[in-house]
Amino acid sequence: MAEKRGVFRVAESAGVSIATVSRAFNEPALVREDVRKRILEVANALGYVPNSAAKALRLQRTHIVGAVIPTLDHAIYARLVNAFQAQMSASGYTVVVLAVGFDNTHVAASIKQVVERGAEALMIVGSIEDDELRHFLKTKRTPVVQTYSFASERDHPAVGFDNAAAMRAVIDHLLSLGHRHLAMLAGPTRGNDRQMARVGAFHAALAEAGIEAGPVIEKRYTFQHGIDALGEIRADHPRTTAIVCSSDILAFGVLHACRSAGLTVPDDISVTGFDDLDFAALLDPPLTTIAIGADAMGRIAGERIVAALEGGPAEGLCLPTRLVLRASTAGPRARLSI
């Protein structure tokens, strides 16, 4: 009620409708400049402040942008955000980091809140899977740059990479070594276009090679879940000769579990990762993995957002990935069991 009374007093004193007052705070571009200034002067004189901080912030540039990432727990996102923040800071912007989990179907409330509180643009990991959120951002004219995956058909630019092609490079490598019994250890796939693309590539590559579909086990990104997964694979799929991990963190857990179980990598089983984190080259054995260039991704995403905020074009870019061959992969032994 207090909010309604405040709007009514401003409208009455400024000689305009309540709707015009609302537009002056929410959609200032729709109100004549002289009318908007009069409304602001009256609101200031009456001490009226809208309930939502975003209503006031939209009357001027906030120079705040949001970085929407799955988690703060993993180094790969720290590298992405560090590069993004450095680029935005050099252009005079402050970055607010929002960790929303890996399921992009349940991020609307958090993202709407950060936009309402003044974020002028967003860098988001993965695609927006919520049509209502996509409509909200379009209505608010909030520039968005998608990272970590690339999809040219979306209504906002993406600075990412082809997750399917990257995973396909791993599978092709293992097939070329002679592996025919592969298992995949994936992250959560619900609302996660990156994982869905990688799992799809795993199935497609095996099907095209005429090989029986290997198991896909979904786990959270922790060392312990990698450890647990090896036990499941040994019990349920004993012919497995190669484990394809969709994260270096999961691969680390698998390598530890192999050592504890008396298995030698890669003599008894090959293991691959994804992301090429700093520790990947220091593991025993060093990990074959995919390097994705998180630093370049963050920097270029920042460049694209600055361009959009300054009224220029913000084009997408598909970044290359690289298969890094190390000692955790080799041809399978004659026996096809672990």
C-alpha positions, -999 to 999 in steps of 0.1 A, spaced: 0 0 0 28 24 9 43 19 -26 10 26 -43 4 58 -22 39 69 -31 34 64 -68 0 82 -66 15 112 -48 43 115 -74 18 113 -103 -5 138 -88 23 163 -80 39 159 -114 6 162 -133 9 128 -150 -7 94 -148 4 66 -125 13 46 -156 37 74 -167 54 74 -134 58 36 -136 73 39 -171 96 66 -160 112 42 -135 109 10 -154 111 19 -191 125 55 -192 131 53 -230 93 54 -234 89 87 -216 97 121 -229 129 134 -214 113 166 -200 85 146 -184 109 120 -170 130 148 -154 99 164 -139 88 131 -124 123 124 -109 124 159 -94 90 154 -78 99 119 -66 131 133 -50 113 162 -34 87 138 -19 113 113 -8 98 86 -30 121 56 -38 107 25 -56 108 -7 -36 131 -25 -61 166 -11 -63 165 -20 -100 139 7 -107 162 34 -95 193 19 -111 177 18 -145 175 56 -145 212 56 -151 240 34 -162 251 10 -134 282 -4 -151 274 -37 -134 274 -70 -153 266 -104 -141 287 -136 -145 264 -166 -142 284 -198 -136 275 -233 -123 297 -232 -92 326 -215 -75 341 -248 -65 360 -257 -97 391 -240 -111 379 -240 -147 352 -215 -139 376 -194 -118 398 -191 -149 368 -181 -170 355 -155 -145 390 -141 -138 396 -134 -175 361 -120 -179 364 -98 -149 398 -84 -160 383 -75 -194 352 -59 -179 372 -40 -153 395 -26 -180 364 -12 -197 350 3 -164 325 -24 -154 321 -42 -121 313 -80 -123 288 -97 -99 293 -135 -98 262 -157 -95 266 -194 -89 234 -212 -100 243 -249 -103 245 -270 -135 208 -273 -143 200 -242 -165 162 -250 -163 162 -237 -127 181 -204 -129 154 -179 -138 147 -166 -103 183 -159 -96 190 -143 -129 159 -121 -128 170 -109 -94 204 -98 -105 190 -80 -136 163 -63 -115 191 -51 -92 209 -34 -119 230 -58 -140 232 -43 -175 244 -75 -192 251 -112 -185 278 -137 -193 262 -171 -188 278 -206 -189 257 -228 -211 225 -222 -230 194 -207 -215 169 -236 -212 140 -216 -199 118 -199 -225 103 -176 -199 137 -164 -189 147 -159 -225 116 -138 -230 123 -118 -198 159 -109 -209 147 -100 -244 120 -77 -230 145 -61 -207 169 -57 -236 196 -73 -215 227 -83 -236 236 -119 -230 267 -138 -241 267 -176 -237 300 -193 -229 314 -228 -226 291 -241 -254 284 -228 -289 250 -227 -306 246 -203 -335 208 -206 -336 202 -190 -303 189 -154 -300 221 -142 -283 258 -147 -292 279 -175 -279 316 -175 -272 322 -212 -266 333 -244 -282 318 -274 -299 314 -299 -270 304 -327 -293 334 -323 -315 357 -321 -285 343 -354 -271 344 -370 -305 382 -363 -307 386 -382 -275 365 -412 -287 383 -413 -321 416 -414 -303 406 -443 -281 391 -462 -311 423 -456 -330 442 -473 -302 420 -504 -306 395 -499 -277 361 -514 -283 347 -515 -247 343 -479 -235 324 -464 -206 316 -428 -201 316 -409 -168 295 -378 -173 284 -349 -152 247 -342 -146 229 -338 -179 196 -323 -169 195 -287 -181 232 -290 -191 237 -286 -228 274 -292 -225 271 -326 -210 242 -336 -233 263 -328 -263 293 -348 -250 271 -378 -242 254 -376 -276 289 -376 -292 299 -407 -272 269 -427 -284 272 -414 -320 309 -423 -323 304 -458 -311 274 -464 -333 292 -452 -364 321 -475 -355 297 -504 -352 305 -509 -316 279 -518 -289 268 -487 -269 289 -483 -238 275 -473 -204 271 -437 -194 272 -431 -157 262 -396 -144 280 -383 -114 286 -350 -96 319 -333 -102 339 -346 -72 369 -368 -67 349 -391 -46 323 -396 -73 351 -405 -97 363 -431 -71 328 -445 -67 323 -448 -105 352 -471 -110 337 -496 -86 304 -495 -105 321 -500 -138 342 -529 -126 311 -546 -111 286 -540 -139 309 -536 -170 340 -557 -164 350 -558 -201 356 -520 -201 391 -511 -213 388 -473 -214 369 -448 -192 360 -414 -208 355 -388 -181 337 -356 -188 358 -337 -163 395 -339 -151 381 -339 -116 362 -371 -122 393 -386 -140 414 -378 -110 391 -398 -88 392 -427 -113 430 -427 -113 431 -428 -76 406 -457 -75 426 -476 -100 457 -473 -80 439 -485 -48 424 -514 -68 458 -525 -80 451 -515 -116 478 -499 -138 469 -470 -161 471 -473 -190 482 -510 -191 450 -523 -175 427 -495 -184 429 -461 -202 415 -430 -186 407 -396 -202 396 -363 -188 382 -330 -200 392 -293 -194 430 -297 -190 432 -283 -155 466 -274 -141 470 -306 -122 462 -328 -153 498 -329 -164 510 -336 -129 490 -367 -122 505 -402 -123 502 -410 -151 497 -375 -167 461 -373 -180 450 -373 -216 424 -346 -218 408 -318 -238 421 -283 -235 394 -257 -239 410 -222 -234 388 -209 -206 409 -177 -203 404 -168 -240 367 -176 -236 363 -152 -207 383 -124 -223 364 -126 -256 330 -128 -239 339 -96 -221 348 -79 -254 315 -90 -269 295 -77 -239 312 -43 -240 305 -41 -277 268 -48 -271 266 -23 -242 281 4 -264 255 -3 -291 277 -23 -315 274 -58 -328 281 -87 -305 290 -116 -327 295 -152 -315 327 -172 -319 333 -209 -318 367 -214 -302 390 -244 -310 397 -272 -285 427 -294 -284 432 -331 -276 462 -332 -253 478 -367 -255 495 -379 -223 504 -412 -207 470 -422 -193 459 -438 -227 473 -467 -246 461 -497 -266 441 -523 -247 457 -555 -235 447 -587 -253 424 -596 -224 392 -574 -224 385 -572 -187 397 -553 -157 
